[in-house]
Amino acid sequence: MQKQIDSQDLEIGMYISQPDRPWLETPFRFQGFFIESERHIEEVRRICEYVFIDVIKGKDTDRILSPNRVFTSPPKPKPSRVYIDTTALEQEIAVAEELRKQAIECIDEVFENIKSNKQLDIPKIKKVVSGFVDSIVRNPNAQMCLAQLKDRDAYTAQHSINVCILTITFGRHLGMAENSLNMLGLGAMLHDVGKLKTPLEILNKPGRLTDEEFEIMKAHPEHGRKILKQSGGVPDSVIDIALSHHERLAGHGYPRACMGNQISPWSKIVAIVDVYDAITSDRCYHDGMSPTHALTKMYEWRIRDFDPELLEQFIQCIGIYPIGTIVELTSGEVGIVISVNSDMRLRPKVMLIMDDDKNPYYPTRIVDLSAFMLNANDSVYGIETVLEPGLYNINVKEYIKDIQQAQQVNMSRMTKEKKEM
């Protein structure tokens, strides 16, 4: 039997069967758990105004509750928040660039503190993450574009930042509240801090790791947990992300071989993002996959490695043509996807960088494919195929900063056209 009670009425021994929001918006590790300590009660009260308890599995309350607060089964959670872009990509890009600079400085400081065995400046890291959350809530595409600015030789630092950006964007897609996005983003930013305790010759080894080397590599989540514990002020849900982001659904992950619902929802989210960014990045020992190829491979691995429902949501979030994908249009022109259209996923916004003869456009220009409908020949101006990275010697990161320039050209053209009307 389910009973709704105020979180202030929680007692040790009660079994929480449902919070007052979707489980994914909570840091709770299991979907249903016993209250075992005062710390558990404080954590639930911090997140929830009310909860549903199972009075058969756990302790009931002696307090008399009004009849309308007793349920045979809990109602559906509150509807997920639906975010709407409030700024244009071209407007947000300048803010996003400054935030990324601050994040790089912050993560460099994090790494130096870990190497020097100093505590992390958690308030400073939280401030950086909060800036990312604010920007992504306004428009995620600017940060997603900048996440393509990857340097093969600075992988570890950029990976931490990119996983943070992608994770917050994913959480926004799931409708998570902003306070949850901040917590989830903090965990994503710090998920790999334990790797600073792993020897570089193992991290950057080109070939297959030996059994002994892999055991050393597998220790980095535990190192991360210890670093964050010692830093103080880090919530348990964030520490769990550092510890559990390499756990896999079927139980073959590490360090604890957790499986299914033994893995927290937040760790499942970061696990998906972590793998996506890793396999789409150039490393010292391999070239990254195209975004589309990466999502295809991850979909093949979904039953064994990832929560299938979460992975499908991630693919919806990233888009059929993820930001950074190099595409050839039906016209023969070549472009880079810079914005996902949630309503028309096959028709994103594209930065055109080559004409149909594969000669570079100077300057580049931006085209919104959703604005094009059938023409007189019953053909649609749109994407013909996805191109592999490196084809035509295209380096995506060299074009990202052209977005502002292309927008200025578009604005000038529009102004000119208005004057001529």
C-alpha positions as a Markdown table, in Angstrom:
| # | Residue | x | y | z |
|---|---|---|---|---|
| 1 | Met | 0.0 | 0.0 | 0.0 |
| 2 | Gln | 1.3 | 3.4 | -1.0 |
| 3 | Lys | 0.9 | 6.5 | 1.2 |
| 4 | Gln | 1.8 | 10.1 | 0.5 |
| 5 | Ile | 3.5 | 11.9 | 3.4 |
| 6 | Asp | 5.3 | 15.2 | 3.8 |
| 7 | Ser | 9.1 | 14.7 | 3.8 |
| 8 | Gln | 9.2 | 16.3 | 7.2 |
| 9 | Asp | 7.4 | 13.3 | 8.5 |
| 10 | Leu | 10.0 | 10.8 | 7.4 |
| 11 | Glu | 11.3 | 8.3 | 9.9 |
| 12 | Ile | 14.1 | 5.7 | 9.9 |
| 13 | Gly | 12.7 | 2.3 | 8.7 |
| 14 | Met | 10.3 | 3.8 | 6.1 |
| 15 | Tyr | 10.5 | 2.5 | 2.5 |
| 16 | Ile | 10.3 | 5.3 | -0.2 |
| 17 | Ser | 8.6 | 3.9 | -3.3 |
| 18 | Gln | 8.3 | 7.2 | -5.2 |
| 19 | Pro | 9.6 | 10.8 | -4.9 |
| 20 | Asp | 7.6 | 13.8 | -5.9 |
| 21 | Arg | 9.4 | 14.1 | -9.2 |
| 22 | Pro | 10.9 | 11.7 | -11.8 |
| 23 | Trp | 13.6 | 9.5 | -10.4 |
| 24 | Leu | 16.1 | 10.9 | -13.0 |
| 25 | Glu | 15.8 | 14.3 | -11.3 |
| 26 | Thr | 17.0 | 12.8 | -8.0 |
| 27 | Pro | 20.5 | 11.6 | -7.0 |
| 28 | Phe | 18.9 | 8.6 | -5.4 |
| 29 | Arg | 20.8 | 5.4 | -6.4 |
| 30 | Phe | 17.8 | 3.0 | -6.4 |
| 31 | Gln | 14.3 | 3.4 | -7.5 |
| 32 | Gly | 12.8 | 2.4 | -4.2 |
| 33 | Phe | 14.9 | 2.3 | -0.9 |
| 34 | Phe | 14.7 | 2.2 | 2.9 |
| 35 | Ile | 15.5 | 5.2 | 5.1 |
| 36 | Glu | 18.4 | 3.9 | 7.1 |
| 37 | Ser | 19.8 | 7.0 | 8.8 |
| 38 | Glu | 19.2 | 10.6 | 9.6 |
| 39 | Arg | 21.5 | 11.5 | 6.8 |
| 40 | His | 19.1 | 9.7 | 4.4 |
| 41 | Ile | 16.2 | 11.7 | 5.8 |
| 42 | Glu | 18.1 | 15.0 | 5.3 |
| 43 | Glu | 19.0 | 14.1 | 1.7 |
| 44 | Val | 15.4 | 13.3 | 0.9 |
| 45 | Arg | 14.1 | 16.5 | 2.5 |
| 46 | Arg | 16.6 | 18.6 | 0.6 |
| 47 | Ile | 15.2 | 17.2 | -2.7 |
| 48 | Cys | 11.5 | 16.5 | -2.1 |
| 49 | Glu | 8.6 | 18.3 | -0.5 |
| 50 | Tyr | 6.7 | 15.0 | -0.2 |
| 51 | Val | 7.2 | 11.3 | -1.0 |
| 52 | Phe | 5.3 | 8.1 | -1.3 |
| 53 | Ile | 6.1 | 5.3 | 1.2 |
| 54 | Asp | 5.2 | 1.6 | 1.0 |
| 55 | Val | 3.7 | 0.8 | 4.4 |
| 56 | Ile | 3.9 | -3.0 | 3.7 |
| 57 | Lys | 7.6 | -3.0 | 2.9 |
| 58 | Gly | 8.5 | -0.5 | 5.5 |
| 59 | Lys | 7.4 | 1.4 | 8.6 |
| 60 | Asp | 4.1 | 3.3 | 8.6 |
| 61 | Thr | 3.5 | 6.6 | 10.2 |
| 62 | Asp | 1.5 | 7.0 | 13.4 |
| 63 | Arg | 0.3 | 10.4 | 12.3 |
| 64 | Ile | -3.3 | 10.6 | 11.0 |
| 65 | Leu | -3.3 | 11.7 | 7.4 |
| 66 | Ser | -6.3 | 13.1 | 5.5 |
| 67 | Pro | -8.0 | 10.6 | 3.2 |
| 68 | Asn | -6.9 | 12.5 | 0.1 |
| 69 | Arg | -3.3 | 11.8 | 0.9 |
| 70 | Val | -3.6 | 8.0 | 0.8 |
| 71 | Phe | -3.1 | 6.2 | -2.5 |
| 72 | Thr | -3.2 | 2.6 | -3.6 |
| 73 | Ser | -0.5 | 3.6 | -6.1 |
| 74 | Pro | 1.4 | 6.8 | -6.6 |
| 75 | Pro | 0.3 | 9.1 | -9.4 |
| 76 | Lys | 2.6 | 9.8 | -12.3 |
| 77 | Pro | 5.5 | 12.2 | -11.4 |
| 78 | Lys | 5.2 | 15.9 | -12.1 |
| 79 | Pro | 5.5 | 16.5 | -15.8 |
| 80 | Ser | 9.1 | 17.1 | -16.9 |
| 81 | Arg | 10.0 | 20.7 | -17.6 |
| 82 | Val | 10.1 | 21.7 | -21.2 |
| 83 | Tyr | 12.8 | 24.1 | -22.1 |
| 84 | Ile | 12.6 | 26.6 | -24.9 |
| 85 | Asp | 15.6 | 28.4 | -26.4 |
| 86 | Thr | 15.6 | 32.0 | -25.4 |
| 87 | Thr | 18.6 | 33.2 | -27.3 |
| 88 | Ala | 19.9 | 32.4 | -30.8 |
| 89 | Leu | 23.0 | 30.3 | -31.4 |
| 90 | Glu | 24.8 | 33.2 | -32.9 |
| 91 | Gln | 24.0 | 35.4 | -29.8 |
| 92 | Glu | 25.0 | 32.7 | -27.3 |
| 93 | Ile | 28.3 | 31.7 | -28.9 |
| 94 | Ala | 30.3 | 34.7 | -27.5 |
| 95 | Val | 29.1 | 33.9 | -24.0 |
| 96 | Ala | 29.8 | 30.2 | -24.5 |
| 97 | Glu | 33.4 | 31.0 | -25.6 |
| 98 | Glu | 34.1 | 33.0 | -22.4 |
| 99 | Leu | 32.6 | 30.2 | -20.3 |
| 100 | Arg | 34.8 | 27.6 | -22.0 |
| 101 | Lys | 37.9 | 29.7 | -21.3 |
| 102 | Gln | 37.0 | 29.9 | -17.6 |
| 103 | Ala | 36.3 | 26.1 | -17.6 |
| 104 | Ile | 39.7 | 25.3 | -19.1 |
| 105 | Glu | 41.4 | 27.5 | -16.5 |
| 106 | Cys | 39.4 | 25.8 | -13.7 |
| 107 | Ile | 40.0 | 22.2 | -14.9 |
| 108 | Asp | 43.8 | 23.0 | -15.2 |
| 109 | Glu | 43.7 | 24.2 | -11.6 |
| 110 | Val | 41.9 | 21.0 | -10.6 |
| 111 | Phe | 44.6 | 18.9 | -12.2 |
| 112 | Glu | 47.3 | 20.9 | -10.5 |
| 113 | Asn | 45.7 | 20.6 | -7.1 |
| 114 | Ile | 45.3 | 16.8 | -7.5 |
| 115 | Lys | 49.0 | 16.4 | -8.6 |
| 116 | Ser | 50.0 | 18.5 | -5.5 |
| 117 | Asn | 47.7 | 16.6 | -3.2 |
| 118 | Lys | 45.7 | 19.7 | -2.4 |
| 119 | Gln | 41.9 | 19.9 | -1.9 |
| 120 | Leu | 39.8 | 21.0 | -4.8 |
| 121 | Asp | 38.2 | 24.4 | -4.9 |
| 122 | Ile | 34.6 | 23.0 | -5.1 |
| 123 | Pro | 32.8 | 26.4 | -4.9 |
| 124 | Lys | 34.9 | 27.6 | -7.9 |
| 125 | Ile | 34.1 | 24.5 | -9.9 |
| 126 | Lys | 30.4 | 24.8 | -9.0 |
| 127 | Lys | 30.4 | 28.4 | -10.3 |
| 128 | Val | 31.8 | 27.3 | -13.6 |
| 129 | Val | 29.2 | 24.5 | -13.9 |
| 130 | Ser | 26.5 | 27.0 | -13.0 |
| 131 | Gly | 27.6 | 29.2 | -15.9 |
| 132 | Phe | 27.3 | 26.2 | -18.2 |
| 133 | Val | 23.9 | 25.4 | -16.9 |
| 134 | Asp | 22.6 | 29.0 | -17.5 |
| 135 | Ser | 24.1 | 29.1 | -21.0 |
| 136 | Ile | 22.7 | 25.6 | -22.0 |
| 137 | Val | 19.3 | 26.4 | -20.5 |
| 138 | Arg | 19.2 | 29.5 | -22.8 |
| 139 | Asn | 20.4 | 27.6 | -25.9 |
| 140 | Pro | 22.5 | 24.4 | -25.8 |
| 141 | Asn | 23.7 | 24.6 | -29.4 |
| 142 | Ala | 26.4 | 27.2 | -28.7 |
| 143 | Gln | 28.2 | 25.0 | -26.1 |
| 144 | Met | 27.6 | 21.9 | -28.2 |
| 145 | Cys | 29.4 | 23.6 | -31.1 |
| 146 | Leu | 32.4 | 24.5 | -28.9 |
| 147 | Ala | 32.5 | 21.0 | -27.7 |
| 148 | Gln | 33.8 | 20.2 | -31.1 |
| 149 | Leu | 37.0 | 22.2 | -30.4 |
| 150 | Lys | 39.0 | 19.1 | -29.5 |
| 151 | Asp | 42.8 | 18.9 | -29.2 |
| 152 | Arg | 44.3 | 15.4 | -29.5 |
| 153 | Asp | 47.1 | 16.4 | -27.0 |
| 154 | Ala | 44.8 | 17.9 | -24.4 |
| 155 | Tyr | 42.2 | 15.1 | -24.3 |
| 156 | Thr | 41.8 | 14.6 | -20.5 |
| 157 | Ala | 41.0 | 18.2 | -19.7 |
| 158 | Gln | 38.8 | 18.8 | -22.7 |
| 159 | His | 37.0 | 15.5 | -22.1 |
| 160 | Ser | 36.0 | 16.6 | -18.6 |
| 161 | Ile | 34.6 | 19.8 | -20.0 |
| 162 | Asn | 32.8 | 18.2 | -23.0 |
| 163 | Val | 31.2 | 15.5 | -20.8 |
| 164 | Cys | 30.0 | 18.3 | -18.5 |
| 165 | Ile | 28.5 | 20.2 | -21.5 |
| 166 | Leu | 26.9 | 17.1 | -23.1 |
| 167 | Thr | 25.6 | 15.9 | -19.8 |
| 168 | Ile | 23.9 | 19.2 | -18.9 |
| 169 | Thr | 22.4 | 19.3 | -22.4 |
| 170 | Phe | 21.1 | 15.8 | -22.0 |
| 171 | Gly | 19.6 | 16.6 | -18.6 |
| 172 | Arg | 17.9 | 19.7 | -20.2 |
| 173 | His | 16.5 | 17.4 | -22.9 |
| 174 | Leu | 15.1 | 15.1 | -20.1 |
| 175 | Gly | 13.4 | 18.1 | -18.5 |
| 176 | Met | 15.5 | 18.0 | -15.3 |
| 177 | Ala | 15.2 | 21.0 | -13.0 |
| 178 | Glu | 18.1 | 23.5 | -12.9 |
| 179 | Asn | 19.3 | 22.6 | -9.4 |
| 180 | Ser | 19.5 | 19.0 | -10.6 |
| 181 | Leu | 21.4 | 20.1 | -13.8 |
| 182 | Asn | 23.9 | 21.8 | -11.5 |
| 183 | Met | 24.5 | 18.7 | -9.4 |
| 184 | Leu | 24.6 | 16.4 | -12.4 |
| 185 | Gly | 27.0 | 18.8 | -14.3 |
| 186 | Leu | 29.3 | 18.9 | -11.3 |
| 187 | Gly | 29.5 | 15.1 | -11.3 |
| 188 | Ala | 30.2 | 15.1 | -15.0 |
| 189 | Met | 32.9 | 17.7 | -14.7 |
| 190 | Leu | 34.7 | 15.7 | -12.0 |
| 191 | His | 33.9 | 12.2 | -13.2 |
| 192 | Asp | 37.4 | 11.5 | -14.4 |
| 193 | Val | 39.5 | 13.2 | -11.7 |
| 194 | Gly | 40.8 | 9.7 | -10.6 |
| 195 | Lys | 42.7 | 9.4 | -13.9 |
| 196 | Leu | 45.2 | 12.0 | -12.6 |
| 197 | Lys | 46.5 | 9.1 | -10.4 |
| 198 | Thr | 46.9 | 6.8 | -13.4 |
| 199 | Pro | 50.4 | 6.7 | -15.0 |
| 200 | Leu | 50.5 | 8.6 | -18.4 |
| 201 | Glu | 52.2 | 5.7 | -20.1 |
| 202 | Ile | 49.1 | 3.6 | -19.4 |
| 203 | Leu | 46.5 | 6.4 | -20.2 |
| 204 | Asn | 48.2 | 7.1 | -23.5 |
| 205 | Lys | 49.4 | 3.6 | -24.5 |
| 206 | Pro | 48.7 | 3.1 | -28.2 |
| 207 | Gly | 48.2 | -0.6 | -28.1 |
| 208 | Arg | 46.1 | -3.0 | -26.0 |
| 209 | Leu | 46.7 | -2.8 | -22.2 |
| 210 | Thr | 48.1 | -5.8 | -20.5 |
| 211 | Asp | 46.1 | -7.4 | -17.7 |
| 212 | Glu | 48.2 | -5.7 | -15.1 |
| 213 | Glu | 47.9 | -2.3 | -16.8 |
| 214 | Phe | 44.2 | -2.7 | -17.1 |
| 215 | Glu | 43.9 | -3.4 | -13.4 |
| 216 | Ile | 45.7 | -0.1 | -12.8 |
| 217 | Met | 43.4 | 1.7 | -15.2 |
| 218 | Lys | 40.3 | 0.2 | -13.4 |
| 219 | Ala | 41.4 | 1.8 | -10.2 |
| 220 | His | 40.8 | 5.4 | -11.4 |
| 221 | Pro | 37.1 | 5.5 | -10.3 |
| 222 | Glu | 38.1 | 4.5 | -6.8 |
| 223 | His | 40.9 | 7.2 | -6.9 |
| 224 | Gly | 38.2 | 9.7 | -8.0 |
| 225 | Arg | 35.9 | 8.8 | -5.1 |
| 226 | Lys | 38.8 | 9.3 | -2.6 |
| 227 | Ile | 39.8 | 12.6 | -4.1 |
| 228 | Leu | 36.3 | 14.0 | -3.9 |
| 229 | Lys | 35.7 | 12.6 | -0.4 |
| 230 | Gln | 38.8 | 14.4 | 0.8 |
| 231 | Ser | 37.9 | 17.7 | -0.8 |
| 232 | Gly | 34.8 | 18.1 | 1.4 |
| 233 | Gly | 31.5 | 19.7 | 0.4 |
| 234 | Val | 31.0 | 17.2 | -2.5 |
| 235 | Pro | 27.5 | 15.6 | -2.4 |
| 236 | Asp | 27.4 | 11.8 | -2.4 |
| 237 | Ser | 25.5 | 11.7 | -5.7 |
| 238 | Val | 28.5 | 13.5 | -7.3 |
| 239 | Ile | 31.0 | 11.2 | -5.7 |
| 240 | Asp | 29.0 | 8.2 | -7.0 |
| 241 | Ile | 29.3 | 9.5 | -10.5 |
| 242 | Ala | 33.1 | 9.4 | -10.2 |
| 243 | Leu | 32.9 | 5.9 | -8.8 |
| 244 | Ser | 30.3 | 4.4 | -11.0 |
| 245 | His | 30.6 | 5.9 | -14.6 |
| 246 | His | 32.3 | 2.7 | -15.8 |
| 247 | Glu | 29.7 | 0.4 | -14.5 |
| 248 | Arg | 27.7 | -1.3 | -17.2 |
| 249 | Leu | 24.1 | -2.5 | -17.3 |
| 250 | Ala | 24.9 | -6.3 | -17.6 |
| 251 | Gly | 27.3 | -6.2 | -14.7 |
| 252 | His | 30.6 | -6.3 | -16.7 |
| 253 | Gly | 31.8 | -2.8 | -15.7 |
| 254 | Tyr | 34.1 | -1.7 | -13.0 |
| 255 | Pro | 35.1 | -1.2 | -10.2 |
| 256 | Arg | 32.2 | -3.0 | -8.5 |
| 257 | Ala | 30.6 | -4.9 | -11.3 |
| 258 | Cys | 27.2 | -3.3 | -10.5 |
| 259 | Met | 24.3 | -4.1 | -12.7 |
| 260 | Gly | 20.8 | -2.8 | -13.6 |
| 261 | Asn | 19.3 | -0.7 | -10.9 |
| 262 | Gln | 22.4 | -1.0 | -8.7 |
| 263 | Ile | 23.7 | 1.8 | -10.9 |
| 264 | Ser | 22.3 | 5.2 | -10.1 |
| 265 | Pro | 20.4 | 7.0 | -12.9 |
| 266 | Trp | 22.9 | 9.9 | -12.9 |
| 267 | Ser | 25.8 | 7.5 | -13.3 |
| 268 | Lys | 24.0 | 5.8 | -16.2 |
| 269 | Ile | 23.6 | 9.2 | -17.9 |
| 270 | Val | 27.3 | 10.1 | -17.5 |
| 271 | Ala | 28.3 | 6.7 | -18.7 |
| 272 | Ile | 26.5 | 7.2 | -22.0 |
| 273 | Val | 28.0 | 10.7 | -22.5 |
| 274 | Asp | 31.5 | 9.6 | -21.4 |
| 275 | Val | 31.6 | 6.9 | -24.0 |
| 276 | Tyr | 30.1 | 9.1 | -26.8 |
| 277 | Asp | 32.7 | 11.9 | -26.3 |
| 278 | Ala | 35.5 | 9.3 | -25.9 |
| 279 | Ile | 34.8 | 7.5 | -29.2 |
| 280 | Thr | 34.2 | 10.7 | -31.2 |
| 281 | Ser | 37.5 | 12.3 | -30.0 |
| 282 | Asp | 40.9 | 12.0 | -31.6 |
| 283 | Arg | 43.4 | 10.4 | -29.3 |
| 284 | Cys | 47.2 | 9.9 | -29.5 |
| 285 | Tyr | 46.5 | 6.3 | -30.6 |
| 286 | His | 43.3 | 6.6 | -32.7 |
| 287 | Asp | 41.1 | 8.9 | -34.7 |
| 288 | Gly | 37.6 | 9.6 | -33.5 |
| 289 | Met | 34.5 | 8.3 | -35.2 |
| 290 | Ser | 31.9 | 10.5 | -36.8 |
| 291 | Pro | 29.1 | 11.4 | -34.4 |
| 292 | Thr | 26.6 | 9.5 | -36.5 |
| 293 | His | 28.8 | 6.3 | -36.6 |
| 294 | Ala | 29.4 | 6.6 | -32.8 |
| 295 | Leu | 25.6 | 6.7 | -32.1 |
| 296 | Thr | 25.1 | 3.7 | -34.4 |
| 297 | Lys | 27.7 | 1.7 | -32.5 |
| 298 | Met | 26.4 | 2.7 | -29.1 |
| 299 | Tyr | 22.9 | 1.7 | -30.1 |
| 300 | Glu | 24.3 | -1.8 | -31.0 |
| 301 | Trp | 25.8 | -2.0 | -27.5 |
| 302 | Arg | 22.7 | -0.7 | -25.7 |
| 303 | Ile | 21.4 | -3.9 | -24.1 |
| 304 | Arg | 24.7 | -4.9 | -22.6 |
| 305 | Asp | 26.2 | -1.6 | -21.7 |
| 306 | Phe | 23.6 | 1.2 | -21.4 |
| 307 | Asp | 20.1 | 1.8 | -20.1 |
| 308 | Pro | 18.2 | 1.4 | -23.4 |
| 309 | Glu | 15.6 | 4.0 | -22.7 |
| 310 | Leu | 18.2 | 6.6 | -21.7 |
| 311 | Leu | 20.3 | 5.8 | -24.7 |
| 312 | Glu | 17.3 | 6.4 | -27.0 |
| 313 | Gln | 16.7 | 9.7 | -25.3 |
| 314 | Phe | 20.3 | 10.6 | -25.7 |
| 315 | Ile | 20.1 | 9.9 | -29.5 |
| 316 | Gln | 17.0 | 12.1 | -29.6 |
| 317 | Cys | 18.9 | 14.8 | -27.7 |
| 318 | Ile | 22.0 | 14.7 | -29.9 |
| 319 | Gly | 20.0 | 14.3 | -33.1 |
| 320 | Ile | 20.2 | 12.1 | -36.2 |
| 321 | Tyr | 22.8 | 14.5 | -37.4 |
| 322 | Pro | 24.6 | 15.6 | -34.3 |
| 323 | Ile | 26.3 | 19.0 | -34.0 |
| 324 | Gly | 29.7 | 18.7 | -35.7 |
| 325 | Thr | 28.6 | 16.2 | -38.3 |
| 326 | Ile | 30.1 | 16.8 | -41.7 |
| 327 | Val | 27.4 | 16.4 | -44.4 |
| 328 | Glu | 27.0 | 16.6 | -48.1 |
| 329 | Leu | 23.7 | 18.2 | -49.3 |
| 330 | Thr | 21.6 | 17.2 | -52.3 |
| 331 | Ser | 23.1 | 20.2 | -54.1 |
| 332 | Gly | 26.6 | 18.7 | -53.7 |
| 333 | Glu | 27.6 | 21.4 | -51.2 |
| 334 | Val | 29.4 | 20.3 | -48.0 |
| 335 | Gly | 28.6 | 21.7 | -44.6 |
| 336 | Ile | 28.8 | 21.1 | -40.8 |
| 337 | Val | 25.8 | 20.7 | -38.7 |
| 338 | Ile | 25.7 | 23.4 | -36.1 |
| 339 | Ser | 22.2 | 23.2 | -34.6 |
| 340 | Val | 19.7 | 20.3 | -34.1 |
| 341 | Asn | 16.1 | 21.0 | -35.0 |
| 342 | Ser | 14.0 | 19.1 | -32.3 |
| 343 | Asp | 10.9 | 19.3 | -34.4 |
| 344 | Met | 12.4 | 18.4 | -37.8 |
| 345 | Arg | 15.4 | 16.2 | -36.9 |
| 346 | Leu | 16.3 | 15.5 | -40.5 |
| 347 | Arg | 16.6 | 19.2 | -41.3 |
| 348 | Pro | 19.1 | 20.8 | -39.0 |
| 349 | Lys | 20.9 | 24.2 | -39.3 |
| 350 | Val | 24.1 | 23.7 | -41.4 |
| 351 | Met | 27.2 | 25.9 | -41.9 |
| 352 | Leu | 28.1 | 25.6 | -45.6 |
| 353 | Ile | 31.8 | 25.4 | -46.2 |
| 354 | Met | 32.2 | 24.1 | -49.7 |
| 355 | Asp | 30.3 | 24.5 | -53.0 |
| 356 | Asp | 29.2 | 21.7 | -55.3 |
| 357 | Asp | 32.6 | 21.6 | -56.8 |
| 358 | Lys | 34.1 | 21.2 | -53.4 |
| 359 | Asn | 35.7 | 24.6 | -53.5 |
| 360 | Pro | 35.8 | 26.5 | -50.1 |
| 361 | Tyr | 33.1 | 29.1 | -49.5 |
| 362 | Tyr | 34.6 | 32.5 | -48.4 |
| 363 | Pro | 33.0 | 33.4 | -46.2 |
| 364 | Thr | 31.1 | 30.4 | -44.9 |
| 365 | Arg | 27.3 | 30.8 | -44.7 |
| 366 | Ile | 24.6 | 29.3 | -42.5 |
| 367 | Val | 21.5 | 27.7 | -43.9 |
| 368 | Asp | 18.4 | 26.4 | -42.0 |
| 369 | Leu | 17.2 | 23.3 | -43.9 |
| 370 | Ser | 13.9 | 23.4 | -42.1 |
| 371 | Ala | 13.1 | 26.5 | -44.2 |
| 372 | Phe | 13.2 | 24.6 | -47.5 |
| 373 | Met | 10.3 | 22.7 | -48.8 |
| 374 | Leu | 9.7 | 20.7 | -52.1 |
| 375 | Asn | 10.7 | 22.6 | -55.2 |
| 376 | Ala | 9.3 | 22.5 | -58.7 |
| 377 | Asn | 11.2 | 19.2 | -59.4 |
| 378 | Asp | 9.7 | 17.6 | -56.3 |
| 379 | Ser | 13.2 | 17.3 | -54.7 |
| 380 | Val | 14.1 | 18.6 | -51.3 |
| 381 | Tyr | 17.2 | 20.7 | -50.6 |
| 382 | Gly | 18.6 | 18.8 | -47.7 |
| 383 | Ile | 21.2 | 16.3 | -46.5 |
| 384 | Glu | 22.2 | 13.6 | -48.9 |
| 385 | Thr | 24.8 | 11.7 | -46.9 |
| 386 | Val | 27.1 | 11.9 | -43.8 |
| 387 | Leu | 30.9 | 12.3 | -44.6 |
| 388 | Glu | 33.7 | 10.8 | -42.5 |
| 389 | Pro | 35.9 | 13.1 | -40.5 |
| 390 | Gly | 39.0 | 14.1 | -42.5 |
| 391 | Leu | 37.4 | 13.8 | -45.9 |
| 392 | Tyr | 38.4 | 16.8 | -48.1 |
| 393 | Asn | 40.8 | 17.7 | -45.2 |
| 394 | Ile | 38.0 | 19.3 | -43.3 |
| 395 | Asn | 38.9 | 20.2 | -39.7 |
| 396 | Val | 35.6 | 21.0 | -37.9 |
| 397 | Lys | 37.2 | 23.1 | -35.2 |
| 398 | Glu | 38.6 | 25.5 | -37.7 |
| 399 | Tyr | 35.1 | 26.5 | -38.8 |
| 400 | Ile | 33.3 | 26.8 | -35.5 |
| 401 | Lys | 34.3 | 30.4 | -35.0 |
| 402 | Asp | 33.0 | 31.3 | -38.4 |
| 403 | Ile | 29.5 | 31.1 | -37.0 |
| 404 | Gln | 29.6 | 34.7 | -35.9 |
| 405 | Gln | 31.1 | 35.9 | -39.2 |
| 406 | Ala | 28.5 | 34.0 | -41.2 |
| 407 | Gln | 25.7 | 35.5 | -39.0 |
| 408 | Gln | 27.0 | 39.0 | -39.6 |
| 409 | Val | 27.0 | 38.3 | -43.4 |
| 410 | Asn | 23.5 | 37.0 | -43.2 |
| 411 | Met | 22.3 | 40.0 | -41.2 |
| 412 | Ser | 24.0 | 42.4 | -43.7 |
| 413 | Arg | 22.3 | 40.6 | -46.6 |
| 414 | Met | 18.9 | 40.8 | -44.9 |
| 415 | Thr | 19.4 | 44.5 | -44.1 |
| 416 | Lys | 20.3 | 45.2 | -47.7 |
| 417 | Glu | 17.3 | 43.2 | -49.0 |
| 418 | Lys | 15.0 | 45.2 | -46.8 |
| 419 | Lys | 16.3 | 48.5 | -48.0 |
| 420 | Glu | 15.8 | 47.4 | -51.6 |
| 421 | Met | 12.2 | 46.3 | -51.1 |
